[in-house]
C-alpha cells in the first residue's frame, strides 16, 4: 500500500487510476472503493472480474441485485463525501474532511466524451492495440494471453493472423444484434470482447451480466450528474 500510494502521488492529477477487481467472493466492493479513498487515492477503478462462467468466483445473474445495491450505495457515498468536502474545506488541515474521489465507471463526460468512432468500436483491442507477452507473443489484449487461438503473431515476425485482426476490427455495436436496441450502446461501445468470449465463446455476443452491470453504472453516473447540477 505505501509504495502504491507513493507511485500515485508522483502522478498528481495527471491521468491514472488505482485499479482493483471484485468477484463473486467479494460482492460488497463499495467498501473496497471507500477504503482506497480513505487510504488517500483520488482516482479509483474497481472492475468486475473477467472469467469463464464455470469458475467459482465468476459473477452470475443471481448476483446482480446485490451488485446493483453496491453501485447505488457507492454513488450515494461518493456524493456525500463531495458535499462534506465542499462544506468543510476550511477544516482540511485538521483532518476532519474525507478525501474526494473519482470512480472510473461513474466518471462519464455527458457533453463531450469519445468521438463517435470510439463510441461505436470501444477499446480497439486487436485492431488498434495489441498485448505483448514477456516472450514476445502478440494477443488482441491481455485477457486473451495464453490462449493460442488468439495469438496473432510475435515481435520477430509481426502480425501473421490478419483474419483474427479483421475479426476484432469488425466487432462493433452496429454488428451486434444484442446491442442495436440497447440505450447504453454508445456508452459501453459493445462491452468487453474478452468478457463476451468467456461467456458465450464469441466476441460478437455480449455477456448479459456484464451488460446489466454496465447499464447500472451508467444509471448511477447520470444520477450523480443530475444531483450535482441540483446542488451547485
N, C-alpha and C positions, 0 to 999 in steps of 0.2 A: 504493500500500500504506500509506504513513504516514497519509494522510487517511482511508482506510477504517478503519484501526486506531483513529485518534483518534475517529472517529464511534462505533465500537463501544464504546470506553471511556466515552463520555458516557452510554451506555445502562446501564453497570454490569451487574447481574444481572437487570435487567428484560428482558422478552421481546424477543429479537431473534436473528437468525441472519445470519451472512455466508454468502452463497449462491454456488455455482458450478454449472457444468454439465459433465458428461462426455459424450463422443460416441464413435463408433467410432474416431476418430482418437487418443483417449487413454483406452483401456480400463483403464490402470493408475492409476485415480483414487484408490486408497488413499493413494498417496504425496502426492497433492494435498491430501487432508484433513489428513494429518500435517504437511505443510509449513505449512498455515494454522494448525494448532495450535502449531507451533514459532514462528510469527510473532506469537503472543500471543492469537489468537482462541479463545474458550471455547465459543462456540455456532456450529456449522458445519452447513451443509446443502449437499451436493453431489449434484445431481439428474441422472438420465438425460435425455438430450435428447428433446424432443418434436419430431418431424419426419416428413414424408412418407417412406414406405419407399424411394422411388426415389432420394433424395439420398444422396451417398456417405458422409456422416457419420452416417446413421441407424443405430441399433442393429438387429442381426439375430439370429435364433435361434442361429446358429453362434457368436455372441459370448457366449452365456450361460455356458458352462463357465468361461471366463476371468473373467467378471464375478462369478460365484459365489465363485471363489477370492479375488477382491479384497475382497468383503464379509467373508469369513471372516478374511482377513488383517487387515482393518481392525478387526474385533471383537477379535481377539487383541491387537492393538497397543494399542487403547484400554484394554483390561483391564489389560495390563501397565503402562501409564502410571498408571492409577489406583492400582495396588499400589505402584509406585515412589514415587508422591507421598505415599501414606499412610505408607510406611516411612521416608521422608526429609523429613518436614515440617520437622524441625529444621534442615535444610540449605538451606531455601528461599532465604535471603539470600545464600548463597554461589553460587547459580545452578546447583547440581548437580541440581536436580529439573527435570523437564519438565512443562509445563503440562497440566492435565487438560482434557478437552473433552467436550462433549455433542454427539453426532452426531444430527441431527434424526430420521433414519429408524430409529435404534436406541432412541430416547427414548420408549418406549411405557409408558403408565400401565396396569399389569396389573390393578390393583384398582379403579380408578375410570374415568378416561378420559371420552370424549364420551358424552353421553346416547344412548339407543337411536335417537332420531330422526336424530342426526348420523351414527351408525354405519351407518344404512341409506341416507341421502341423500348423504353425503360433503360435498364442499366447498360445495355450494349455488350453483355457477355458473349464471347465467342466471335463477335464481329468487330467491335470497337476496341476491345482489350482481351488479353489472354493472361492466364496464370502460369507462372514459370516455377517448376519444382527445383529443388537443390540439384537434382541430376540433369536439369536442362530440358525436361519434357514440357510440352505446351498443352494446356487444357483451357476450355472455354471460361472457367472461373475456378476458384479454389474449392468450391463444393464438389466438383467433378474429379478432383485429383485422386488418382488411384484406380479409377475405372478406365481400363484401357480402351473401351469402346469410344471414349470421348477424348482420347489423346490425338490431337490434330497435327502433331509434329514435334520437332525438338530444335534446340538452338543451332545445332550443326547443319541440319538440312532444311530448316524453315518449316512453314506450314505446308503439310502434304495433303491432309484431308480437307480439300476445299469444299467438298459436298457438305461436310458437317458444319463448316463455317457458314455456308449459304443457308443451311437449316436454321441456324441461330439468327442470322440476319433477317430471315423471313418470319421470325417468331415475334409478332407484334399484335396489338389489341384488335386490329382490323381483321386478322387472320384467325382469331379465336372466337368461335361461336358463343362460348360462355361469357365472353367479355362484352359482346355487342350491346346487350340490353342493360348492362350494369352502369349505374350512375357514377361510380367511382373510377371508371376505367382510365380516365386521363389524369388521375392522381396516382394510381398504382402502376399504370403502364403495362398491365397484364400480369403483374406479380413476378415472383422469383421463378426462374426457369428450373433451377435445381429442385426447389420445393415441389413444383409440378411433376418433375420426372420421378422423384422419390415416391410421390403419392399415386401416380397413375401410369408411370412407365413412358410418358410422353411429355416433352417440354411444351406441347401445344395445349395441354389440358390443365388449366389452373386447379390447384388444390382448394376444395371448398372451405376447409378450416382456415387456411391462410387468407382466402378472400373475405371471410366473415371477420377475421381479426383486422384486416386492412380497412374494411368499411367502418368498423368500430373506432379505430384510431382516427380516421378522417372525421367522423362524427364528433369525437372529442376535440379535435383541432378546431372545427367550426364552432363548437360551443365556447371554447376558450376565446376565440377571436371575437365572438359576439359579446361575451361578458366583458372583455377588456374595453370594447367600444362603449359599453353602457356605463362603465365606472371610471372613464377618463376624467 
